[in-house]
Amino acid sequence: MRYLISLVLLLALAGCDKNTPLMDKIMHEDVAATKDLVDGGAEINARNAYGWTALMHAARVGHEELVTLLLNHGADVDAQSDDGWTALMRAAVKGHEGIVRILLKHGAKVDLRDKGQATALHWAARKGNIVIVKALLDAGADPTVKDDHGQTPMLVAMGEGNNDVAMMLRRAEKAWGKTHELGSAAQSD
């Protein structure tokens, strides 16, 4: 009886997300079924109960072929979920370097913020992924952005003990400041 109750609760909870069939196939990393659904006209940018899109799921699971498939079929690279997260943030926090590169190549905006005002750079710094931090900086991410706790990505990295990342971000902050001071001085002339 206990098993039956657990099974019923599990099935009920699974339905709460209101994931589309496309999202379900992506979460199971079923490339063939995903292609069939996309070719059959599945709504690429449909959202579940939390505002997630299929692309966000593909970025979270780290499947490069699925991410590319969705982007090539019109997935909104900058869609934000109800909590403000993007596919780029999900890939950055999970450490999926290849996904981050694919999303950046498709024009993902690096400085979008979640509800806590954190960017993908904040999340990569928190996780200490120096390769993703560098990719985001190379794509123009602002290292001086503060989250709702007043922390820059460098401070987040320091707080997590990610010293190599913190040092890289410190250098990036200094370079950002010099570049933008020169830019504003040139505009005022």
KAKA-V580553 format. One record per run of one state. SS is the DSSP state (h for helix, s for strand, l for the rest). FROM is the first residue (numbers start at 0). TO is the last residue. If there is no record, write none. Layout:
<<SS & FROM & TO> <SS & FROM & TO>>
//
This chain:
<<l & 0 & 0> <h & 1 & 15> <l & 16 & 19> <h & 20 & 26> <l & 27 & 29> <h & 30 & 38> <l & 39 & 52> <h & 53 & 60> <l & 61 & 62> <h & 63 & 71> <l & 72 & 85> <h & 86 & 93> <l & 94 & 95> <h & 96 & 104> <l & 105 & 118> <h & 119 & 126> <l & 127 & 128> <h & 129 & 137> <l & 138 & 151> <h & 152 & 158> <l & 159 & 161> <h & 162 & 187> <l & 188 & 188>>
//
